Amino acid sequence: MPIQVFDATLQQPMDYLSTAEVITLCELNEEEIAELIEYGALSSDMEVEENIFFSAQRVQHLKTASQHRRDYDLDLFAVVLLMGYLQEIADLKQQVINLQAIVQQSIR
């Protein structure tokens, strides 16, 4: 079960998943998780008593990329690339939302 921690920077609670939960959710094994960490595609966001936790947002991109991996028989490096593109798309969507809000405020 994910744990929830209040993020002072974002001023909202954030969900974190353990390595075991990520393995189950994304249908990966420990070696693949270690490789993703080594590639820099996945980084631990928190450690509690030797347990590594990852933010739920980051894991969502991994889950989507892992699904494509199974569907299209891709290698792990393709998962790394997909995760990067998914994060970039999410960032761009957020920028569009922010810019739309600014435009709406300036119209008023």
PLY file of the C-alpha trace (Angstrom):
ply
format ascii 1.0
element vertex 108
property float x
property float y
property float z
element edge 107
property int vertex1
property int vertex2
end_header
0.00 0.00 0.00
1.42 3.41 -0.93
2.49 5.72 1.84
1.55 9.37 1.76
3.92 12.14 2.80
3.25 15.87 2.80
5.56 17.63 0.34
6.35 21.10 1.69
7.64 22.29 -1.68
4.48 21.38 -3.57
2.24 22.12 -0.57
0.33 18.87 -1.05
0.51 15.24 -0.01
2.46 12.89 -2.29
2.11 9.12 -2.63
5.17 6.89 -2.59
5.44 3.23 -3.58
7.93 0.69 -2.29
10.20 -1.29 -4.60
8.04 -4.39 -4.08
4.92 -2.45 -5.07
6.64 -1.10 -8.18
7.75 -4.60 -9.15
4.20 -5.88 -8.83
2.50 -2.90 -10.46
4.86 -2.68 -13.44
5.52 -6.42 -13.79
9.29 -5.99 -13.59
11.92 -7.82 -11.56
14.52 -6.47 -9.14
17.30 -6.57 -11.75
15.24 -4.49 -14.17
14.45 -1.95 -11.44
18.18 -1.77 -10.64
18.95 -1.23 -14.35
16.38 1.57 -14.59
17.97 3.23 -11.58
21.41 2.79 -13.15
20.20 4.34 -16.44
18.84 7.27 -14.45
15.27 6.67 -15.61
14.11 5.85 -12.11
15.43 7.41 -8.96
14.51 6.80 -5.38
12.61 9.63 -3.81
12.77 8.42 -0.23
14.41 5.73 1.89
12.89 4.41 5.10
14.66 1.68 7.08
16.53 0.33 4.03
13.34 0.34 1.93
13.44 2.44 -1.22
10.33 4.39 -2.22
9.44 6.02 -5.53
6.92 8.78 -6.18
3.63 7.54 -7.57
3.83 10.06 -10.41
7.18 8.71 -11.57
5.91 5.15 -11.30
2.88 6.01 -13.44
5.21 6.77 -16.36
7.07 3.52 -15.69
3.81 1.57 -15.61
2.75 3.01 -18.98
6.17 2.38 -20.53
6.23 -1.18 -19.13
2.82 -1.86 -20.66
4.14 -0.74 -24.06
7.18 -2.95 -23.48
4.98 -6.00 -23.07
2.62 -5.03 -25.92
5.38 -4.36 -28.45
8.12 -6.67 -27.13
10.55 -3.80 -26.44
13.83 -3.98 -24.53
14.48 -2.19 -21.26
16.34 0.67 -22.92
13.19 1.47 -24.92
11.37 1.73 -21.58
13.93 4.34 -20.52
13.30 6.35 -23.69
9.52 6.06 -23.33
9.67 7.21 -19.71
11.63 10.28 -20.77
9.13 11.13 -23.48
6.16 10.54 -21.16
7.68 12.86 -18.56
8.38 15.50 -21.20
4.78 15.30 -22.45
3.47 15.64 -18.88
5.72 18.67 -18.31
4.54 20.29 -21.55
0.90 19.67 -20.66
1.47 21.37 -17.31
3.10 24.33 -19.03
0.09 24.68 -21.35
-2.26 24.63 -18.35
-0.16 27.29 -16.60
-0.03 29.49 -19.69
-3.77 29.16 -20.24
-4.35 30.26 -16.65
-2.11 33.31 -17.17
-3.94 34.23 -20.38
-7.32 33.88 -18.66
-6.16 36.14 -15.82
-4.85 38.79 -18.21
-8.16 38.82 -20.13
-10.11 39.65 -16.97
0 1
1 2
2 3
3 4
4 5
5 6
6 7
7 8
8 9
9 10
10 11
11 12
12 13
13 14
14 15
15 16
16 17
17 18
18 19
19 20
20 21
21 22
22 23
23 24
24 25
25 26
26 27
27 28
28 29
29 30
30 31
31 32
32 33
33 34
34 35
35 36
36 37
37 38
38 39
39 40
40 41
41 42
42 43
43 44
44 45
45 46
46 47
47 48
48 49
49 50
50 51
51 52
52 53
53 54
54 55
55 56
56 57
57 58
58 59
59 60
60 61
61 62
62 63
63 64
64 65
65 66
66 67
67 68
68 69
69 70
70 71
71 72
72 73
73 74
74 75
75 76
76 77
77 78
78 79
79 80
80 81
81 82
82 83
83 84
84 85
85 86
86 87
87 88
88 89
89 90
90 91
91 92
92 93
93 94
94 95
95 96
96 97
97 98
98 99
99 100
100 101
101 102
102 103
103 104
104 105
105 106
106 107
